[in-house]
Amino acid sequence: MAIEVRNQEGRSRYELVLDGEVVGIADYHDRGDALVFPHTEIEPRHRGKGLGEVLVRHAMDDVRAQGRTIVPTCWFVRDFLDANPGYAKLRAS
């Protein structure tokens, strides 16, 4: 099982690709000072395998590497940040 997460800037989303097929997305909106994450989704047949966490963790690592912050309006992203205190500083004030 080959997993890749890529930032599709032109579509304003991170995509989780499993064996060449996009099976998850984390949408974002660039508001200049931060990225707003309103929606994350994994295709139903791939849920329950931890792929949402893989997707969000990669997105958060990429945001951190850019020196940016996020606004987690998506419940899944918010729950991920709550469960992983090492990412707490990514929240925009």
C-alpha positions as CSV (number, residue, x, y, z in Angstrom):
1,M,0.0,0.0,0.0
2,A,1.7,3.2,-1.2
3,I,0.6,6.3,0.6
4,E,1.4,9.9,-0.6
5,V,0.1,13.2,0.7
6,R,0.4,16.2,-1.6
7,N,-0.5,19.8,-1.4
8,Q,-2.6,20.7,-4.4
9,E,-2.3,24.5,-4.1
10,G,-4.3,25.2,-7.2
11,R,-7.3,23.3,-5.6
12,S,-6.6,24.6,-2.1
13,R,-6.4,21.2,-0.5
14,Y,-4.1,18.4,0.6
15,E,-4.8,15.1,-1.0
16,L,-4.1,11.6,0.4
17,V,-3.3,9.3,-2.4
18,L,-3.4,5.5,-1.9
19,D,-2.0,3.3,-4.6
20,G,-2.5,6.1,-7.1
21,E,-6.1,7.0,-6.1
22,V,-7.1,10.1,-4.2
23,V,-9.0,8.7,-1.2
24,G,-8.9,11.7,1.2
25,I,-8.8,15.5,1.1
26,A,-8.2,18.3,3.6
27,D,-9.6,21.6,2.1
28,Y,-8.1,24.9,3.2
29,H,-8.6,28.6,2.5
30,D,-5.6,30.9,2.5
31,R,-6.5,34.0,4.5
32,G,-3.0,35.5,4.3
33,D,-2.0,35.2,7.9
34,A,-3.2,31.6,8.3
35,L,-4.7,28.7,6.5
36,V,-8.3,27.9,7.4
37,F,-9.1,24.1,7.4
38,P,-13.0,23.8,7.0
39,H,-13.3,20.2,5.8
40,T,-11.5,16.9,5.9
41,E,-12.8,13.7,4.3
42,I,-11.7,10.2,3.7
43,E,-13.7,8.0,1.3
44,P,-16.1,5.8,3.2
45,R,-14.5,2.5,2.2
46,H,-11.1,3.7,3.6
47,R,-12.3,5.1,6.9
48,G,-11.2,3.6,10.2
49,K,-7.7,2.8,9.0
50,G,-6.0,5.9,10.4
51,L,-5.7,7.6,7.0
52,G,-7.3,10.8,8.3
53,E,-4.6,11.2,10.9
54,V,-1.9,10.6,8.2
55,L,-3.5,13.3,6.0
56,V,-3.9,15.9,8.7
57,R,-0.4,15.2,10.3
58,H,1.2,15.7,6.9
59,A,-0.7,18.9,6.3
60,M,0.2,20.3,9.7
61,D,3.9,19.4,9.2
62,D,3.8,21.2,5.9
63,V,2.1,24.3,7.4
64,R,4.7,24.3,10.2
65,A,7.5,24.0,7.6
66,Q,6.1,27.1,5.9
67,G,6.1,29.0,9.2
68,R,2.4,29.6,9.0
69,T,-0.6,29.0,11.4
70,I,-4.0,27.4,11.0
71,V,-7.6,28.0,11.9
72,P,-9.2,24.6,12.5
73,T,-12.9,25.0,11.7
74,C,-13.1,21.3,10.7
75,W,-13.9,19.1,13.8
76,F,-11.4,16.5,12.7
77,V,-8.5,18.9,12.5
78,R,-9.5,20.5,15.8
79,D,-9.6,17.0,17.4
80,F,-6.2,16.2,16.0
81,L,-4.7,19.3,17.4
82,D,-6.3,18.6,20.8
83,A,-4.9,15.1,20.8
84,N,-1.4,16.1,19.7
85,P,-0.1,19.0,21.9
86,G,3.1,19.2,19.8
87,Y,1.0,20.9,17.1
88,A,-0.7,23.4,19.5
89,K,1.5,26.4,18.4
90,L,0.0,26.1,14.9
91,R,-3.3,27.5,16.0
92,A,-3.7,31.1,14.9
93,S,-4.5,33.5,17.7
